[in-house]
Amino acid sequence: MLTHKFAEQLFMDQPVYKGKITFINYEKQFATIEYLHNNKLKTVNCKTNTMVGGKKSHPCRLGDGVSFLLVLSDRGDKMTATNVIILHNTAIDLLIQKAAFENRFSGYLKKVDDRYFVKEWESYILFPIQLSPWEKPPVESAANEAISFKLINLDKPGNIMAELFSHNYLPEYKMAQEHFKNKTPIEAVVVKISPHAVYLNLFSEKIQAKLLKGDEEKEQLKLGDRIQVLISHLTGTRIVIKRIISN
C-alpha cells in the first residue's frame, strides 16, 4: 500500500484534469465525471468513499465541478479518477439564492441504505434529510413520492441539508410543545447523573433533557428523584429546561 507521502511524489508530475459530476450511484458508492480532453468529451468513474489526504472526501452531488488525477483501476483494465476535489456547484448556488427569497422546494423522497434524502425536482441534487430525534422517519412506502422541504445550513454549501415541512412527531414531543407554549411545569424523573449534568426523562424515556449542575443543583439528587422543570427553549433538535425551585 502506498503511503500518502509516496503517493504525493508519484502524482506530482501527473496532469490535473477538471470536469463535472454527471451521475452518482449512492448504493454502489461511485460517480461518473464528464471532462474535456484534446477537444473530446470523455467520462471516467471515481469512488465516492475514497480518502483524500487522510480526510474523508466532500460528499459529491450532481453538477459538482471537480479536479482529479487519472490512474489505472485496481484491475488494470481502465482508467479511474483519484484525488477528486470538489471545486464548485453552480446549481447549488442558484438554490441558495432562491432560498434567500422563498425557502420552499419540491422533490422526491429517497432512501439510501438507512438514510433518508430528498432529490430536488429541477436540479436532481440529492440532499440528506435532517430528522428530529423526536420524529418518526418517513415510511418506506413514501419513497419516490413528491414532498416539500426547505434547505438548512445555507451558510455552509458543503453541508446543506433538507428539512421536511411535514413532520410526524412522537406524542411525547407534541406534549412538550404544549407545555412549552403554555409554560406548564413538568414533573421530570432523574435517570442519569454525571459530574456536570443531571439527565431527566420528560413524560417518558423518549424525551430526555439535561440540567447543568450549578447553584440550583447543589442539593444532591438521586436516581429516580422527581423534580419540577419548565421548558425554556424548544426546537425540533433541542430541548432546554430549567428547574423550578420551590420557596
Wavefront OBJ file of the C-alpha trace (Angstrom):
o trace
v 0.000 0.000 0.000
v 1.308 3.458 -0.921
v 1.912 5.964 1.832
v 0.404 9.433 1.405
v 3.898 10.950 1.079
v 4.978 8.496 -1.611
v 1.630 8.893 -3.404
v 2.087 12.669 -3.500
v 5.533 12.232 -5.080
v 4.140 9.698 -7.545
v 1.313 12.011 -8.686
v 3.361 15.217 -8.578
v 4.118 15.304 -12.313
v 0.761 13.975 -13.497
v -1.675 16.351 -15.234
v -4.662 17.581 -13.224
v -7.989 17.312 -15.060
v -11.201 19.231 -14.462
v -14.740 18.038 -15.083
v -18.262 17.747 -13.690
v -20.151 15.037 -11.807
v -22.905 13.819 -14.150
v -24.018 10.596 -12.445
v -23.898 9.186 -8.907
v -24.768 5.713 -7.650
v -25.032 6.152 -3.891
v -25.711 2.482 -3.220
v -22.553 1.306 -5.017
v -20.576 4.416 -3.986
v -19.298 5.546 -7.354
v -19.790 8.575 -9.572
v -19.157 9.485 -13.207
v -17.134 12.560 -14.147
v -17.517 14.155 -17.567
v -14.471 16.079 -18.780
v -12.903 17.531 -21.930
v -9.563 16.180 -23.165
v -7.968 17.051 -26.504
v -11.298 18.652 -27.530
v -13.091 15.351 -26.949
v -15.757 14.790 -24.290
v -14.856 11.830 -22.094
v -16.127 10.170 -18.927
v -14.390 8.426 -16.064
v -15.639 6.867 -12.842
v -14.481 7.545 -9.290
v -15.255 6.193 -5.839
v -17.378 8.432 -3.627
v -15.985 6.988 -0.405
v -12.283 7.441 -1.136
v -9.907 9.100 1.296
v -8.002 12.183 0.182
v -5.051 13.424 2.252
v -6.181 11.334 5.207
v -9.563 13.083 5.422
v -12.966 11.970 4.233
v -13.806 13.491 0.882
v -16.550 16.064 0.435
v -19.926 14.373 -0.290
v -20.340 14.746 -4.037
v -23.514 15.933 -5.736
v -24.727 16.130 -9.317
v -23.250 19.139 -11.075
v -20.207 19.397 -8.817
v -17.201 20.788 -10.654
v -14.158 18.715 -9.702
v -10.420 18.392 -10.247
v -8.850 14.943 -10.352
v -5.987 12.735 -11.462
v -6.209 9.712 -13.750
v -4.752 6.340 -12.738
v -5.271 2.736 -13.743
v -8.077 0.960 -11.898
v -7.282 -1.796 -9.418
v -7.928 -4.401 -12.134
v -5.645 -2.514 -14.536
v -8.122 -2.602 -17.431
v -9.273 1.038 -17.488
v -8.590 4.499 -16.132
v -10.241 5.802 -12.969
v -10.260 9.184 -11.231
v -8.454 9.674 -7.936
v -7.663 12.607 -5.624
v -11.039 14.067 -6.552
v -11.555 17.561 -5.113
v -14.903 19.387 -5.179
v -14.450 22.867 -6.640
v -17.857 24.422 -7.205
v -21.512 23.707 -7.922
v -23.458 26.362 -9.835
v -26.792 24.586 -9.313
v -26.387 24.726 -5.518
v -25.526 28.426 -5.737
v -28.792 29.028 -7.587
v -30.769 27.078 -4.967
v -29.158 29.126 -2.175
v -30.089 32.344 -3.993
v -33.666 31.138 -4.399
v -33.867 30.096 -0.735
v -32.991 33.664 0.306
v -36.360 34.788 -1.148
v -38.527 31.689 -0.722
v -37.061 28.681 1.057
v -39.562 26.130 -0.163
v -38.724 23.411 -2.657
v -40.280 20.266 -4.054
v -38.611 16.939 -4.594
v -38.797 13.183 -4.253
v -38.139 11.205 -1.102
v -35.268 8.723 -1.437
v -33.819 6.130 0.922
v -30.168 5.141 0.516
v -29.093 2.363 2.865
v -30.545 3.553 6.218
v -30.535 7.287 5.439
v -33.274 9.455 4.007
v -32.688 12.024 1.256
v -34.771 14.265 -0.935
v -33.980 14.804 -4.621
v -34.723 18.382 -5.679
v -37.217 18.449 -8.539
v -35.308 20.527 -11.098
v -31.614 20.089 -10.310
v -31.845 16.373 -9.323
v -29.442 17.155 -6.478
v -29.822 14.821 -3.517
v -29.874 16.417 -0.050
v -29.767 14.426 3.217
v -32.846 14.976 5.384
v -32.377 16.236 8.935
v -34.876 14.407 11.120
v -35.719 15.382 14.670
v -34.709 12.912 17.407
v -38.401 13.001 18.363
v -39.751 12.446 14.863
v -40.788 9.222 13.201
v -38.882 8.661 9.925
v -40.857 8.612 6.667
v -42.395 5.272 5.835
v -40.603 3.332 3.112
v -43.797 3.278 1.056
v -43.406 7.058 0.658
v -40.142 6.648 -1.295
v -40.195 8.359 -4.702
v -43.233 10.427 -3.694
v -43.329 14.216 -4.105
v -42.596 16.134 -0.909
v -41.997 19.745 0.169
v -38.883 20.813 2.057
v -36.615 23.710 2.948
v -32.829 23.922 2.888
v -30.848 24.437 6.094
v -27.159 25.218 6.747
v -27.216 27.621 3.799
v -24.064 29.317 5.067
v -22.179 26.031 4.599
v -22.768 24.885 0.979
v -20.884 21.654 1.570
v -23.167 20.690 4.471
v -26.573 21.778 3.202
v -29.385 19.542 4.399
v -33.139 19.377 3.848
v -35.858 19.715 6.466
v -39.334 18.485 5.603
v -42.322 20.769 6.094
v -44.444 17.849 7.254
v -43.345 16.177 10.492
v -44.612 13.070 12.239
v -43.616 13.907 15.808
v -43.921 11.500 18.714
v -46.915 12.095 21.040
v -44.475 12.968 23.854
v -42.905 15.727 21.753
v -46.335 17.172 20.998
v -46.933 17.232 24.757
v -43.632 19.071 25.172
v -44.779 21.636 22.596
v -47.985 22.254 24.548
v -46.155 22.581 27.873
v -43.632 24.977 26.325
v -46.377 27.082 24.743
v -48.405 27.297 27.964
v -45.375 27.456 30.305
v -46.723 24.455 32.192
v -44.463 22.772 34.782
v -43.412 19.167 34.149
v -42.589 16.519 36.731
v -39.340 15.054 35.374
v -37.561 11.888 36.555
v -33.794 11.760 37.183
v -32.377 8.897 35.100
v -28.654 9.690 34.972
v -26.193 11.819 36.926
v -22.789 12.863 35.592
v -20.158 15.146 37.159
v -21.506 18.083 35.169
v -25.166 17.408 34.443
v -28.366 15.724 35.561
v -30.359 13.887 32.885
v -34.125 13.641 33.148
v -36.984 11.973 31.342
v -39.891 14.235 30.416
v -43.209 12.385 30.054
v -41.357 9.157 29.139
v -37.929 7.820 28.235
v -38.478 9.022 24.663
v -37.977 12.679 25.629
v -34.821 13.391 27.607
v -33.247 16.704 28.670
v -30.416 17.725 30.956
v -29.714 20.251 33.685
v -26.178 21.567 34.068
v -25.063 21.416 37.687
v -24.998 24.935 39.123
v -26.104 26.756 42.240
v -29.639 25.397 41.814
v -28.361 21.815 41.692
v -26.210 21.944 44.842
v -28.817 19.812 46.515
v -27.783 16.225 45.918
v -30.130 14.463 43.529
v -30.544 10.700 43.278
v -31.660 8.402 40.510
v -35.439 8.185 40.460
v -35.980 11.589 42.076
v -38.828 13.634 40.645
v -38.358 17.382 40.211
v -40.396 20.187 38.665
v -38.983 21.774 35.491
v -40.028 24.201 32.766
v -39.064 24.023 29.099
v -37.291 27.312 28.324
v -36.316 26.542 24.723
v -37.722 24.034 22.257
v -36.916 23.225 18.628
v -37.058 20.062 16.570
v -33.493 19.230 17.598
v -33.023 20.755 21.045
v -34.809 20.958 24.395
v -33.574 23.266 27.168
v -35.103 23.063 30.634
v -34.751 24.899 33.926
v -35.576 23.657 37.372
v -38.398 25.178 39.400
v -37.107 25.859 42.891
v -39.866 25.955 45.484
v -39.575 28.521 48.272
l 1 2 3 4 5 6 7 8 9 10 11 12 13 14 15 16 17 18 19 20 21 22 23 24 25 26 27 28 29 30 31 32 33 34 35 36 37 38 39 40 41 42 43 44 45 46 47 48 49 50 51 52 53 54 55 56 57 58 59 60 61 62 63 64 65 66 67 68 69 70 71 72 73 74 75 76 77 78 79 80 81 82 83 84 85 86 87 88 89 90 91 92 93 94 95 96 97 98 99 100 101 102 103 104 105 106 107 108 109 110 111 112 113 114 115 116 117 118 119 120 121 122 123 124 125 126 127 128 129 130 131 132 133 134 135 136 137 138 139 140 141 142 143 144 145 146 147 148 149 150 151 152 153 154 155 156 157 158 159 160 161 162 163 164 165 166 167 168 169 170 171 172 173 174 175 176 177 178 179 180 181 182 183 184 185 186 187 188 189 190 191 192 193 194 195 196 197 198 199 200 201 202 203 204 205 206 207 208 209 210 211 212 213 214 215 216 217 218 219 220 221 222 223 224 225 226 227 228 229 230 231 232 233 234 235 236 237 238 239 240 241 242 243 244 245 246 247
